[in-house]
Amino acid sequence: MKQGLSQVPESVKNILVTKGDVITTQPLEPLIKFHQESEATGTVMLTPYPNQYGVVESNEKGVVTNFSKKGKLPFWINAGIYIFARDIESLLPDVGDHEVTTFQDLVKRARLAAY
């Protein structure tokens, strides 16, 4: 990623980055606005973690009260869409995964926002 970022003109303040296999219809303007207002170094778009199984709910008497197919779990995962402030370039590894290195450093410094 660092090599690609070096190709972006220095005058560009925020950079939209996506993983190569991401396809989305998500409007990006709200994400960009959120990032700018957060003043974070990076913003990660999140998406609900899908459950691969049906969920069954029951009451205290053992009566099924609801059955839903493949609902959403109460967890959020990385959607693979980011907005980075220009100053992230110096924090990116020359080799390796930014999610393992840079993101962990930004988390420790409270500089990574979640949208």
C-alpha positions in Angstrom: 0.0 0.0 0.0 2.8 2.4 0.8 4.2 2.2 -2.7 0.7 3.0 -4.2 0.3 5.9 -1.8 3.5 7.4 -2.9 1.9 7.8 -6.4 -0.9 10.1 -5.0 -0.1 13.8 -5.3 1.1 15.4 -2.0 -1.7 18.0 -2.3 -4.4 15.2 -1.7 -5.3 15.4 2.0 -7.5 12.3 2.3 -7.2 9.0 0.4 -10.0 6.5 -0.2 -8.6 3.0 -0.1 -10.4 -0.3 -0.7 -9.4 -3.9 -0.7 -9.2 -5.4 -4.2 -12.3 -7.6 -3.8 -14.7 -5.0 -2.4 -17.9 -4.2 -4.3 -20.3 -1.8 -2.7 -23.2 0.5 -3.3 -22.5 2.3 0.0 -22.5 6.1 -0.6 -19.0 7.3 0.2 -19.8 10.9 1.0 -21.0 10.2 4.6 -17.8 8.1 5.2 -15.6 10.9 4.0 -17.5 13.5 6.0 -17.3 11.4 9.2 -13.5 10.9 8.7 -13.0 14.6 8.2 -15.0 15.5 11.3 -13.3 12.8 13.4 -9.8 14.2 12.8 -8.5 10.6 12.9 -5.5 9.4 10.9 -7.6 6.6 9.5 -11.2 5.6 9.3 -12.4 2.0 8.8 -15.9 1.3 7.4 -17.5 -1.5 9.4 -20.3 -3.9 8.4 -22.4 -6.2 10.6 -21.0 -9.7 10.9 -23.5 -12.1 9.2 -24.6 -15.2 10.9 -24.4 -18.3 8.6 -27.1 -20.1 10.6 -30.7 -19.4 11.5 -31.2 -18.0 15.0 -33.9 -19.5 17.3 -35.2 -17.5 20.3 -37.2 -19.1 23.0 -38.8 -18.0 26.3 -38.2 -19.3 29.8 -40.8 -22.1 29.3 -38.9 -23.4 26.2 -41.4 -22.1 23.7 -39.9 -20.8 20.5 -40.7 -17.1 20.1 -38.8 -16.3 17.0 -36.9 -18.0 14.2 -34.8 -15.9 11.8 -32.7 -17.1 9.0 -29.1 -15.9 8.8 -29.5 -12.8 11.0 -26.8 -10.4 12.0 -24.6 -11.1 15.0 -23.9 -8.3 17.5 -20.4 -7.9 16.1 -18.9 -5.6 13.5 -16.2 -6.5 10.9 -13.9 -4.6 8.6 -15.7 -3.9 5.3 -12.3 -3.3 3.5 -13.0 0.4 2.8 -10.9 3.1 4.4 -10.2 6.8 4.4 -6.6 7.7 5.3 -5.2 11.1 6.1 -2.1 11.9 4.1 0.1 11.6 7.2 -0.5 7.9 7.4 2.1 7.3 4.8 5.0 7.4 7.2 3.2 4.9 9.5 2.7 2.2 6.8 5.1 -0.7 6.7 7.4 -1.1 3.7 6.5 -4.8 3.7 3.6 -6.5 5.5 0.0 -6.0 6.4 -1.1 -2.5 7.5 -4.0 -4.1 9.5 -1.5 -6.0 11.7 1.0 -3.1 12.1 -0.3 0.4 11.3 -3.9 -0.2 12.5 -2.7 -1.7 15.8 -0.5 1.4 16.4 -3.3 3.7 15.5 -5.6 1.9 18.0 -3.1 2.3 20.8 -2.9 6.0 20.0 -6.8 6.4 19.6 -6.3 7.6 16.0 -8.4 5.0 14.2 -12.1 5.8 13.7 -14.9 3.3 13.0 -17.7 4.2 10.6 
